[in-house]
């Protein structure tokens, strides 16, 4: 419900008359935000790589927090984008929903991990310790 509410707020910046009731977004293109829309798969991928990486616990906790915020933010943007795809190109909705946007989340999880790991390694070099 949090992703749906945040997506409605984001959509509302560009379009009036959009609302959420439960898990359903109403407007020019109705959407239902279900558990599979939560980006948990991408977050699990990111969390698993961060936890497996040899780094201090504080760096891991910070990585998990920032990664969750980034991936949740991207997922909210994904839901809002799907609304506008549904409004302007409803015939493309299914293919965009099922192929490039999930791949974008997984790719973002990978890029977020590489950015975090690079930060950890640079930080450990600057502090003169091994991570």
MODELLER restraints for C-alpha pairs under 7 A, 6 or more apart:
rsr = mdl.restraints
at = mdl.atoms
rsr.add(forms.Gaussian(group=physical.xy_distance, feature=features.Distance(at['CA:1:A'], at['CA:22:A']), mean=6.72, stdev=0.5))
rsr.add(forms.Gaussian(group=physical.xy_distance, feature=features.Distance(at['CA:1:A'], at['CA:23:A']), mean=5.71, stdev=0.5))
rsr.add(forms.Gaussian(group=physical.xy_distance, feature=features.Distance(at['CA:3:A'], at['CA:76:A']), mean=5.62, stdev=0.5))
rsr.add(forms.Gaussian(group=physical.xy_distance, feature=features.Distance(at['CA:4:A'], at['CA:23:A']), mean=6.59, stdev=0.5))
rsr.add(forms.Gaussian(group=physical.xy_distance, feature=features.Distance(at['CA:4:A'], at['CA:33:A']), mean=6.09, stdev=0.5))
rsr.add(forms.Gaussian(group=physical.xy_distance, feature=features.Distance(at['CA:5:A'], at['CA:20:A']), mean=6.50, stdev=0.5))
rsr.add(forms.Gaussian(group=physical.xy_distance, feature=features.Distance(at['CA:6:A'], at['CA:76:A']), mean=6.45, stdev=0.5))
rsr.add(forms.Gaussian(group=physical.xy_distance, feature=features.Distance(at['CA:7:A'], at['CA:76:A']), mean=5.17, stdev=0.5))
rsr.add(forms.Gaussian(group=physical.xy_distance, feature=features.Distance(at['CA:7:A'], at['CA:77:A']), mean=6.71, stdev=0.5))
rsr.add(forms.Gaussian(group=physical.xy_distance, feature=features.Distance(at['CA:7:A'], at['CA:79:A']), mean=6.12, stdev=0.5))
rsr.add(forms.Gaussian(group=physical.xy_distance, feature=features.Distance(at['CA:7:A'], at['CA:80:A']), mean=5.22, stdev=0.5))
rsr.add(forms.Gaussian(group=physical.xy_distance, feature=features.Distance(at['CA:8:A'], at['CA:18:A']), mean=6.46, stdev=0.5))
rsr.add(forms.Gaussian(group=physical.xy_distance, feature=features.Distance(at['CA:8:A'], at['CA:19:A']), mean=6.31, stdev=0.5))
rsr.add(forms.Gaussian(group=physical.xy_distance, feature=features.Distance(at['CA:8:A'], at['CA:20:A']), mean=6.75, stdev=0.5))
rsr.add(forms.Gaussian(group=physical.xy_distance, feature=features.Distance(at['CA:10:A'], at['CA:80:A']), mean=6.68, stdev=0.5))
rsr.add(forms.Gaussian(group=physical.xy_distance, feature=features.Distance(at['CA:11:A'], at['CA:80:A']), mean=5.72, stdev=0.5))
rsr.add(forms.Gaussian(group=physical.xy_distance, feature=features.Distance(at['CA:12:A'], at['CA:18:A']), mean=6.28, stdev=0.5))
rsr.add(forms.Gaussian(group=physical.xy_distance, feature=features.Distance(at['CA:17:A'], at['CA:27:A']), mean=5.96, stdev=0.5))
rsr.add(forms.Gaussian(group=physical.xy_distance, feature=features.Distance(at['CA:18:A'], at['CA:26:A']), mean=5.59, stdev=0.5))
rsr.add(forms.Gaussian(group=physical.xy_distance, feature=features.Distance(at['CA:18:A'], at['CA:27:A']), mean=4.57, stdev=0.5))
rsr.add(forms.Gaussian(group=physical.xy_distance, feature=features.Distance(at['CA:19:A'], at['CA:25:A']), mean=5.72, stdev=0.5))
rsr.add(forms.Gaussian(group=physical.xy_distance, feature=features.Distance(at['CA:19:A'], at['CA:26:A']), mean=5.31, stdev=0.5))
rsr.add(forms.Gaussian(group=physical.xy_distance, feature=features.Distance(at['CA:19:A'], at['CA:27:A']), mean=6.72, stdev=0.5))
rsr.add(forms.Gaussian(group=physical.xy_distance, feature=features.Distance(at['CA:20:A'], at['CA:26:A']), mean=6.09, stdev=0.5))
rsr.add(forms.Gaussian(group=physical.xy_distance, feature=features.Distance(at['CA:23:A'], at['CA:32:A']), mean=5.59, stdev=0.5))
rsr.add(forms.Gaussian(group=physical.xy_distance, feature=features.Distance(at['CA:23:A'], at['CA:33:A']), mean=5.21, stdev=0.5))
rsr.add(forms.Gaussian(group=physical.xy_distance, feature=features.Distance(at['CA:23:A'], at['CA:34:A']), mean=6.83, stdev=0.5))
rsr.add(forms.Gaussian(group=physical.xy_distance, feature=features.Distance(at['CA:24:A'], at['CA:31:A']), mean=5.73, stdev=0.5))
rsr.add(forms.Gaussian(group=physical.xy_distance, feature=features.Distance(at['CA:24:A'], at['CA:32:A']), mean=4.36, stdev=0.5))
rsr.add(forms.Gaussian(group=physical.xy_distance, feature=features.Distance(at['CA:24:A'], at['CA:33:A']), mean=6.24, stdev=0.5))
rsr.add(forms.Gaussian(group=physical.xy_distance, feature=features.Distance(at['CA:25:A'], at['CA:31:A']), mean=5.00, stdev=0.5))
rsr.add(forms.Gaussian(group=physical.xy_distance, feature=features.Distance(at['CA:25:A'], at['CA:32:A']), mean=6.07, stdev=0.5))
rsr.add(forms.Gaussian(group=physical.xy_distance, feature=features.Distance(at['CA:28:A'], at['CA:87:A']), mean=6.19, stdev=0.5))
rsr.add(forms.Gaussian(group=physical.xy_distance, feature=features.Distance(at['CA:29:A'], at['CA:83:A']), mean=6.20, stdev=0.5))
rsr.add(forms.Gaussian(group=physical.xy_distance, feature=features.Distance(at['CA:29:A'], at['CA:86:A']), mean=5.70, stdev=0.5))
rsr.add(forms.Gaussian(group=physical.xy_distance, feature=features.Distance(at['CA:29:A'], at['CA:87:A']), mean=5.42, stdev=0.5))
rsr.add(forms.Gaussian(group=physical.xy_distance, feature=features.Distance(at['CA:31:A'], at['CA:83:A']), mean=6.98, stdev=0.5))
rsr.add(forms.Gaussian(group=physical.xy_distance, feature=features.Distance(at['CA:39:A'], at['CA:75:A']), mean=6.31, stdev=0.5))
rsr.add(forms.Gaussian(group=physical.xy_distance, feature=features.Distance(at['CA:42:A'], at['CA:105:A']), mean=6.05, stdev=0.5))
rsr.add(forms.Gaussian(group=physical.xy_distance, feature=features.Distance(at['CA:42:A'], at['CA:106:A']), mean=5.08, stdev=0.5))
rsr.add(forms.Gaussian(group=physical.xy_distance, feature=features.Distance(at['CA:42:A'], at['CA:109:A']), mean=5.77, stdev=0.5))
rsr.add(forms.Gaussian(group=physical.xy_distance, feature=features.Distance(at['CA:43:A'], at['CA:68:A']), mean=6.48, stdev=0.5))
rsr.add(forms.Gaussian(group=physical.xy_distance, feature=features.Distance(at['CA:43:A'], at['CA:71:A']), mean=6.75, stdev=0.5))
rsr.add(forms.Gaussian(group=physical.xy_distance, feature=features.Distance(at['CA:43:A'], at['CA:109:A']), mean=6.84, stdev=0.5))
rsr.add(forms.Gaussian(group=physical.xy_distance, feature=features.Distance(at['CA:45:A'], at['CA:109:A']), mean=6.86, stdev=0.5))
rsr.add(forms.Gaussian(group=physical.xy_distance, feature=features.Distance(at['CA:46:A'], at['CA:109:A']), mean=5.25, stdev=0.5))
rsr.add(forms.Gaussian(group=physical.xy_distance, feature=features.Distance(at['CA:46:A'], at['CA:110:A']), mean=6.73, stdev=0.5))
rsr.add(forms.Gaussian(group=physical.xy_distance, feature=features.Distance(at['CA:46:A'], at['CA:113:A']), mean=6.19, stdev=0.5))
rsr.add(forms.Gaussian(group=physical.xy_distance, feature=features.Distance(at['CA:47:A'], at['CA:64:A']), mean=6.17, stdev=0.5))
rsr.add(forms.Gaussian(group=physical.xy_distance, feature=features.Distance(at['CA:50:A'], at['CA:60:A']), mean=6.17, stdev=0.5))
rsr.add(forms.Gaussian(group=physical.xy_distance, feature=features.Distance(at['CA:50:A'], at['CA:113:A']), mean=6.73, stdev=0.5))
rsr.add(forms.Gaussian(group=physical.xy_distance, feature=features.Distance(at['CA:51:A'], at['CA:60:A']), mean=6.53, stdev=0.5))
rsr.add(forms.Gaussian(group=physical.xy_distance, feature=features.Distance(at['CA:54:A'], at['CA:131:A']), mean=5.91, stdev=0.5))
rsr.add(forms.Gaussian(group=physical.xy_distance, feature=features.Distance(at['CA:55:A'], at['CA:131:A']), mean=4.60, stdev=0.5))
rsr.add(forms.Gaussian(group=physical.xy_distance, feature=features.Distance(at['CA:56:A'], at['CA:131:A']), mean=6.30, stdev=0.5))
rsr.add(forms.Gaussian(group=physical.xy_distance, feature=features.Distance(at['CA:59:A'], at['CA:120:A']), mean=6.98, stdev=0.5))
rsr.add(forms.Gaussian(group=physical.xy_distance, feature=features.Distance(at['CA:63:A'], at['CA:116:A']), mean=6.38, stdev=0.5))
rsr.add(forms.Gaussian(group=physical.xy_distance, feature=features.Distance(at['CA:67:A'], at['CA:112:A']), mean=6.59, stdev=0.5))
rsr.add(forms.Gaussian(group=physical.xy_distance, feature=features.Distance(at['CA:71:A'], at['CA:109:A']), mean=6.98, stdev=0.5))
rsr.add(forms.Gaussian(group=physical.xy_distance, feature=features.Distance(at['CA:78:A'], at['CA:101:A']), mean=6.83, stdev=0.5))
rsr.add(forms.Gaussian(group=physical.xy_distance, feature=features.Distance(at['CA:82:A'], at['CA:93:A']), mean=6.94, stdev=0.5))
rsr.add(forms.Gaussian(group=physical.xy_distance, feature=features.Distance(at['CA:82:A'], at['CA:97:A']), mean=6.86, stdev=0.5))
rsr.add(forms.Gaussian(group=physical.xy_distance, feature=features.Distance(at['CA:85:A'], at['CA:93:A']), mean=5.94, stdev=0.5))
rsr.add(forms.Gaussian(group=physical.xy_distance, feature=features.Distance(at['CA:86:A'], at['CA:93:A']), mean=5.61, stdev=0.5))
rsr.add(forms.Gaussian(group=physical.xy_distance, feature=features.Distance(at['CA:121:A'], at['CA:131:A']), mean=6.61, stdev=0.5))
rsr.add(forms.Gaussian(group=physical.xy_distance, feature=features.Distance(at['CA:124:A'], at['CA:130:A']), mean=5.65, stdev=0.5))
rsr.add(forms.Gaussian(group=physical.xy_distance, feature=features.Distance(at['CA:124:A'], at['CA:131:A']), mean=5.70, stdev=0.5))
